[in-house]
Structure formats: C-alpha cells, structure tokens
Amino acid sequence: MIETNISKDDKKFLKLALNLARRNVGLTGKNPSVGCVITFKDIIIGRGNTQLGGRPHAEIMAIKQASDHPLLREKREIQDINVYITLEPCAHETTSPSCAKAIVNFGANRVIYLATDPDSRTNGKGKSIMEKAGIECIETRIYEGENSDVLKGYLKQKRTGLPYITLKIGSSINGKIATKNGESKWITNSLCRKRVQLLRSENDGILIGKNSIFVDNPRLNLRDQYESIENKPIFILDTNFEISGLGNLSIFDNLEKNKVHIITSKDLKDKVSKDHKFFKGLSIEKVNKEQRFLNVQEILKIVSRKGVNRLLVEGGARVWTSFLKIGLFDEIVIFTGNKVINDSAISCFNDFLPFNARLGDFPNLTLTSLLRWKDNIEARWIANS
C-alpha cells in the first residue's frame, strides 16, 4: 500500500536514508544509489548506501552493521526492528541472495520504502517476498520529489532505455560561450568551476563535441576535492574523425584511453590499421549522420550500453543545439558569468527552428534552482513535458 500518514520518527529515518543515498549519486554505475537505515526500538543500529560501482547494495551494508550492534546481541526482538529504504529491495539474485531475502533472513517487523523498483526483475516482487515472510511493507511518497531527483538517471533508463541528459553551459550575461576567435577561459569564476566538478562527479559519463576538444583542449577529469573519484567515461562526437590529426591532447594526460569513446560517421577499418598507436585502447563507434549531425538516438544507445544512467553534455553550441532541436534533454544547468561579450561572439545555441518561427514555437523551460556564486549565477532548468 502507499501510505502518507506515517509517524514523525518514520519521516526522520527516511530522510536520513535519503541523505545517505544522495552521497553516492553518480558513483554506483548502472545501479541506483540507494540509502538504508535500520532501527531497533527507535535507535539506529545500521545504516548503509549503495557502494562504489553498485555493490554491495545499501541494505546489505546496513544489515552488516546492524548485525554487529550490541543491542541485538543483548536482546533481539524482531517486532522492534524497522528497515527504512529509498527504493524497494531487489528480488533478483546474481552471486548473492536478493536484498529482500537478506532482510527476511535478518528479521524485521516493518519495511518502509520510498519507491517501487521499476526493474522488471523486482517491481513488486521484493515486497511480495517480504510480505510472505510476515513483514509489514509500506510504500510512502513522503519525499517523492527529492527521491526522484536522486534516482532520476536510473528511473529514466528503466522507463525509456536512455540516460538522463543534462546540458552544462558556461556563458556571458548575453549568452555567449566564447569570443569570435574562440577564447573562452574563463567566462565564469572559480566557484562555478568547482560546481562543474561536482556535476561531473554526479554523472556517469561526459559527452563533448570535437570542436570543443580542438578549441579548449579540456582535461575533463575530476580534480580538486573530487580527485579521489574515478574519472568518468568521455564520449567525443567527431563526425568526420578529425581528432586523430591533432597533436597532444590534455584529455589523455589524465584519462586512460579505455575511458575515451569516439563516435563518428566514418568507417575506420583501414585508418585504424595504419595509425594503430593513436587508436590503441580507444573505443571507436560508428553511427549514421542526419543532415549535418550525428544521429542523437544512436549516440544515446551507445552511451546507455556503456552503463551510463546520467549523462553530462559539456558542449559546444553545435552539440547542445542538436539535443535541443529534437527535445532529447532533461535539464540545462547554465553558469552565467559577469561579462558582456560582442554579439559577433559564439552563442550557446545555433538556430534550430526556421527564421520565421513564432515565439510560441520555441521551448519553454521551468526554473528549479537559482544559486549565486559571488558575481556569477548558476541556474537549473528542466524541460517541460
């Protein structure tokens, strides 16, 4: 059942589970980042979240901690044990018992969770396993918005087979991302750049166009306080495969070549054999071209196959426009600096509708957050469905 009338303590422990889940967003691979709290007589005896790469699951971590708690050693009463989880415990088994069975084996009176798992291998089956063992199972929507934000990549992947897509833009006050000659460092300040590192850590993969590689020569690695996190896979869109003609690229200074995926429309069998040193370790994927653009749907299928639930699209204008034009994005995070740049400079987006399009034909977005970083601004917009 879906319950809205739960106790103040239940809400408190669910909020803690949600905070635990948020810690590992972008670090759990194809698996969702989940949080779990176990209480005994309203005392927390176990807590856990999905670990790096997706295993162990949050429930297993919390059960392991709770099993060693002195309160359970002294007096174990199942009727006083509650389990709070942000997602229905999984029912499927791989190399270990399902989380639902693990909870049954551990023993509990109640399990309260925030969302049903859309994975067809679980989807209500986890609840069924626990209920058959006599455990009261309650689904509540008390923190639905916050939990959906944590799970949005996983939920979209299960619903559509595509990742959750964020376009990340840094621009001047008048929407320019670089001067006419391509200079773009630095339009936004150091605080915004630190926020970009956070964004990279929260996403499972980064996509960028070849022109941005040519002009900016970015590193695209995680650094500063995020440098202990494993770097994310990079997807470079290079329609005519011009990247092999470049000299030293900063991207290869900090990233292993097996993390770099080049997506192109060219058939490269002959070229790869002739220039094997550059290509060693790289993943090269071929997709079809539609007019001047690579097929975005095919690109996203490749990205999904690589286990990416949350994709950060870092530019540039041609790439952002291709996603905007066909409506294949979920949100835009735009960092606005304090400069005004010539109108002849490079804009965030190219034209994507006919010159005579009416104002009502252009997309409307909904502002979800607005943050100030000294004299710069970070705005987050979601696409209207």
N, C-alpha and C positions, 0 to 999 in steps of 0.2 A: 504494500500500500504506500501511497505518497502522503506523508504526514507533514502538516505545517505547525501543529500545536505540540512542540517539544519543549523540554524544560530549559531553564536558564543554563544549567550545567551542561546539558547536551549541546547547546549552542556554543558554549565556551570551548568544549573539547573538539567540536567540529571545526571551529575557527583555527584552533591550534593545528589540526590535521591539514587544513588548507594552507596554512603558513609553511608547514613542512613540505608540502607538495610544490609550492612556489619556488623553493630554494634550488631545485634541480631542473627547472624548466630549461629545455634545450640541451640537456646533458644525458638524457636517457634513451637516445637512439629512437628506434621505431616504437618503443613502449611509451605509454603516457607517464608523466611524472605524478605520482600519487602519494598522499600522506596518510598515515595511520597512527591512531592513539588508542592505547588500551588502558582502562581504568579498573581498579578494584576498590569497591566502597568509595567511589568518587576520588580516589587517589591515583594519580598517573603512575603506572608501573612499566609501561612500554611505549615507545614512540619510534617511528621509522618513516623513511621515504624511499622511493624507488632509487636504486643506486646507479652509478655511472654506467652507461651502456645499456641500462634496462633491467639488470639483475644484480642482486636479489630484489624481489618486489617489496613494497612498503610493509605489507602485512607480515612477511617473513622476518624482516628486520625488527618490527615491533614485538612479535611473538618471542623471538630470541632474547630480546632484552627483558620482556616480562617474565619469561620462564626462570630467569635468574634472580628475580626480585625477592628479597627476604619475606615480604608479606605473604607471598604464595607458598613459600616453604613452611611458614608457621601454620597457616590455616587457609586452605584453598576451598572456597565456596563458589561454585560455578554461577549461582544465581546473583552474585555480586560483580560479575565481570562483564564489562561493556566494551565493545570494539567500535571505534569511530573511524570511518574511511571516506575518502573523497570520491571513490569510484567503486562500483560493485566488485567484490573479489572474483578473480578469474576462476573459471571452471575447467579450463583445458589443462592438460598435463603434457609436459615435454620430458625433461630429465628429472623432474621432482614433482611431488603432489601439487595439485592446484591450491591456490590460496584459500578457496572456500573449504576444501578438505583440511587444510592446515589449521584453520580456525576451529573446525569441528573437533579435530584431534586435540587442540589446545584446551577447548572448553570455554563456553561463553554463554551468557544469558541473553544478551541483545547485541545485534549488529546494526548500526545506523550508518547509512552512506548517502552521498550527495547526488549520485547519478548512476543510472543503469549503463553497463558497458555495452556499446553498440557492436562490439566484435561478435560475430555470429557464433563463435565457439563458446561464448559466455552468455551474453544477452538474456538475463533472467535465470540462466542455469546455475550460476553461482548462488543466487538467492535460494533456488529450489533445493540445492544440496544442503544448505544450512538449515532451512526450514524443516526438511525431512529429519534432521538430527535434533529437532526440538528447539532450535534457536529462533527467537523473535527477530525478524528482519524488517527494518523500517527505512524507506527511502524518503528523504526530505529535500525540498527545494530552497531551503532557508538561505543559502549562499549561491544560488544558481548562477548569477552573473559573474561573480568572482571565480567560481569553479570552472565555468565555461571559458573564461579567459586563460586559465592555466592549461586546460585541456584542448584548446581550440585547434591546434595542429592535428592532434590525434583524432578528434571528432570529425574534422573535415576530411581527413584521409579515409576514415571508415565510411563516411557518407558519400564521397564523390570519387575517391581514388586519387585526389590531387592534394598537394600541400596547401597550408595556409600561407598566403603570399603578402608580404609587407614590402612596399616600395619605400626605400630610405633616401631622402633628398636633403642636400645642404644647399641653401640658396641665399642670395642677397634679398634685401627688402622688396625689390621689384621682380623677384622670381628668376634671377639669373644665376646659373651654376658655374660660370667661368667667363673670363673676358673673351673678346673676339679671337685673341691669339691662343686661347686655351688655358690661361693661367687660372688656377682655382684654389691654390693653397695660400692663405687659409681664409675662406669666406666666413666660416663660423669659428667660435672661440674654443679654447682648450676644454672647457666644461662640456660643450656639445660633443667634442671628440671623445671624451671619456664616456659619454652616454652612448655613442656609437659602439664602443667596446662592449658595453652592457647588452646592446641589441644583438651584436654578433654572438655573445655567449648564450643568449636566449633562443637563438635559431639553430636549426640543424644543418643548414647549408647556406652558401652565399652565391648569388648569381650576378655576373657583371658582363658588360659588353666589351668587345675587343678595343673599341675606340678609347674607353676609359683606361684600359691597360696601356695603350700607346701613349696617351697624353699624360696621365697621372703617375704611371708606374707604381701602383699601390702595393703595399705589403700584404694586406688583407688577413693578417694574423691577429691573434689575441695577445694583448700586451698589457703593461701596467699591472694593476691588481688582478687581471684576468689571465696572466701569462701561464699560470699553472694548469689552466683548462686546455684540453686537447684542441688543436686548431680544427676548424670546420672544413668540410669539402667545398671546393670552389668550382663553379661552373662558368666557363668563359664562352660567350656566344661570339663566334668568329665565322661569319657566313662563307667567306672565300679563303679561309685558312691562311691568313697573312701573318699570324703570330710567330711562325717558325722562322720568319725573316728578321726578327728582332735580335738585338744583342742581349746584354744582361738584363734580366727581369728581376725586380725586387721580390716578386711573388715566390720565386724559387729559392730565395735566401732563407726563408723561414718555414716553408711548407715542403713536405715530402712530395715528390712528383705523383705518387699514387693518390694524393688528395686532390689533384687538379684534373678536371674533366673538360675537354674542349669539345664544343658542339658546333658542327659545321654542316654545310650542304654539299661539300666536296667529297668525292670518292678518293681516298688517300692511300690505297694499297701500294701503288708504285712509289709515291713520295715517301711513305714510311720506311720502305726498304732501302731507299737511297740516303736518308738522313736519320739513321737509326739512333744516333747519340742523343739528339734533341728529344726524340719520341720515347726513349726508354723510360718506362714507368708511368707515362701519361695514359689516361683513358681518353680515347677519341670516339665520339659518337656522331653518326650521320643522321640528319633529319631533312625533310623536304623544305623547300622555300616557297612562300606565298608572296607574290609580287616582290617587294624588296626585303621582306622579313622572313626569318626562320619561323617555321610553324610552332607557335607557342604551346599548343596542346601536346605536340610530340615532345617538345622540350620538357614539359612538366611530367610527362610519363617517365622519361629518363630519370629526372630528379627523384620522383617517387620510388622508382626501382632501387635507387641508392639509399633508401631508408630515411628520406628527408620528409618530416611532417610539417616543419616550419621553415619557410624559405625567405631569406632577406635579399631583396633585389637592390643592389647598390648603384646601378646606373649603367650608362648615362641616359641622356634625353631620348635617344632612339629606342633604347630598351624599355624605359618607363612608358614611352608612347605606345609601344606595341602591346603592352599589358593593359594600358588604359583604353586603347582603341576597341579591344574586344571584351572589356569588362572582366578580365581574368586577374583581379587583385582583390584583396580583402581589406587592406588598410594602407594608408600613407602616413609615414612619420616624416615630417619636414622640419628641419632645423633652419631657422631664419637668422642670418647674421645682421649686423648693423650697418652694412654698406649699401649704397645705391650705385648701380653699375649701368653703363651705357645701354641704350635699347638695342644696339647692334651686337651686344654680347650674346652668349649662348643661353637659351631659356631652358627651363625644366622639361617642357614638353614641346614636341613639334606639332604642327597641325595634324589633327586626326579626324576632323569632320570637314565637309565641303565648306568653302569660303562663305557661302550664303546660308549656312546653318543658323537656325533661330536659337535664341538664348535658352529656350526650354529644351533644346536637343542635347545640351551639354550635361554631363553627370553632376548630380548634387551629392555631397558627402555630409556625414554627421560628425561633428567635433566631439571627441570623447575625453580628451585631456589637453591641458594647456599649462606648460611649465616655463618659468623664466630662469635663465642661466646668465646672471649679470645682465648684459645688454643684448643677449640673444634669446630666442624663443624656440621651444620645442612644442609642436602641435601634432596631435594624433587624430587622424580622420578615418572613419570606417566607411566602406562602400554601402550605399543604401540598396537593400534587396528589392 
